[in-house]
Amino acid sequence: MAAAGAPDGMEEPGMDTEAETVATEVPARPLNCVEAEAGAEAAAEDSCAARGSLQPAPAQPPGDPAAQASVSNGEDAGGGAGRELVDLKIIWNKTKHDVKFPLDSTGSELKQKIHSITGLPPAMQKVMYKGLVPEDKTLREIKVTSGAKIMVVGSTINDVLAVNTPKDAAQQGAKAEENKKEPLCRQKQHRKVLDKGKPEDVMPSVKGAQEHLPTVPLSGMYNKSGGKVRLTFKLEQDQLWIGTKERTEKLPMGSIKNVVSEPIEGHEDYHMMAFQLGPTEASYYWVYWVPTQYVDAIKDTVLGKWQYF
C-alpha cells in the first residue's frame, strides 16, 4: 500500500534506459554491403547527370553552313567587310601610290584620300580618269576598273607660296613694262602675220565672256610663220600639245615659264598670245587669233591656277 506508485517529481525506473536505446540504435546501425553499393551507384548517377547538364553544345563541324555564317556575320559587324575595293595607281608629281579604295565612294571622297597621301588640299587638286573625275559621282558610276591610273595635278600650299608668289610679282612687273612699250600688234614682226587677216576657220569668239577650256583642240589659228596651228590641252598628262601641219610638240606645262597676250587692235575679241619656252623673250612661241573667252583659262591652266568645274 505504501508504494503503489512513484512519488511526484520522480521518474519510474527504466524510462531513461529505453529512450537512450532508441536514440542510439538508429544512427549506430552499420550498412550492409548491398546497401552501401546501391547508395554509391545512385550518387554516381546523380553526379553524371549534373555534369551532363553543364556540358557545352557540341561544336559545329568545319564545313557546317551555320558555323560559317556565324563567322561571316562577325566580320561584317567589325566594319569594312562587304565594301567592294579596287586597286588604284594614283600618280602625282611623278610619284605613284598604290592604294585600295571603295568602288562606291565618290570623287570627293577620293580627293580626301589623295590629300591624306600627298598633302595636296582637295581644292588644289585636278583628279583625272578619262577626263575630270566628278566629285558627286562614285567610281563605279564613271566605270573605274581595278588597276586604273588616276592622274592628279596640283600644287601644295607651300609650293604655291614658294614658287608662284615670285612668279606673280615678275608677271606684274612684266605687264608694267609692256604697257610702256608699243602695242605688240603694231610691231613689224607681228604685223606680217596679222595683215593676212582673220582665218576663215578660226573658232568663234565671245567678247566680254570667260569660259573654261573647250573639250576639243583650239584650232584655225596662225603661228609666227603664218602657218596653221592648234592647241590641245592634255590635262591628264599635264601637257600642252602645239600642233602644226608638219609636227606636234608635246610640252610639259611645268616647262612653260610664262604666258603673255594682248588683244588684236581692231579685233579685240581675239588675242595674240605667246608661250615662253625658255629664259628669255627670244623663246616665245606666238599664236595669233586666240578667241578672247579662252585667254584666262589658258593662262590659268598652263601656270597652275586651275579652273574648277
C-alpha positions, 0 to 999 in steps of 0.5 A: 500500500505504501508504494503503489506508485512513484512519488511526484517529481520522480521518474519510474525506473527504466524510462531513461534506459529505453529512450537512450536505446532508441536514440542510439540504435538508429544512427549506430546501425552499420550498412550492409554491403548491398546497401552501401553499393546501391547508395554509391551507384545512385550518387554516381548517377546523380553526379553524371547527370549534373555534369551532363547538364553543364556540358557545352553544345557540341561544336559545329563541324568545319564545313557546317553552313551555320558555323560559317555564317556565324563567322561571316556575320562577325566580320561584317559587324567589325566594319569594312567587310562587304565594301567592294575595293579596287586597286588604284595607281594614283600618280602625282608629281611623278610619284605613284601610290598604290592604294585600295579604295571603295568602288562606291565612294565618290570623287570627293571622297577620293580627293580626301584620300589623295590629300591624306597621301600627298598633302595636296588640299582637295581644292588644289587638286585636278583628279583625272580618269578619262577626263575630270573625275566628278566629285558627286559621282562614285567610281563605279558610276564613271566605270573605274576598273581595278588597276586604273591610273588616276592622274592628279595635278596640283600644287601644295600650299607651300609650293604655291607660296614658294614658287608662284608668289615670285612668279606673280610679282615678275608677271606684274612687273612684266605687264608694267613694262609692256604697257610702256612699250608699243602695242605688240600688234603694231610691231613689224614682226607681228604685223606680217602675220596679222595683215593676212587677216582673220582665218576663215576657220578660226573658232568663234569668239565671245567678247566680254565672256570667260569660259573654261577650256573647250573639250576639243583642240583650239584650232584655225589659228596662225603661228609666227610663220603664218602657218596653221596651228592648234592647241590641245590641252592634255590635262591628264598628262599635264601637257600642252600639245602645239600642233602644226601641219608638219609636227606636234610638240608635246610640252610639259606645262611645268616647262612653260615659264610664262604666258603673255597676250594682248588683244588684236587692235581692231579685233579685240575679241581675239588675242595674240598670245605667246608661250615662253619656252625658255629664259628669255623673250627670244623663246616665245612661241606666238599664236595669233587669233586666240578667241578672247573667252579662252585667254584666262583659262589658258593662262590659268591652266598652263601656270597652275591656277586651275579652273574648277568645274 
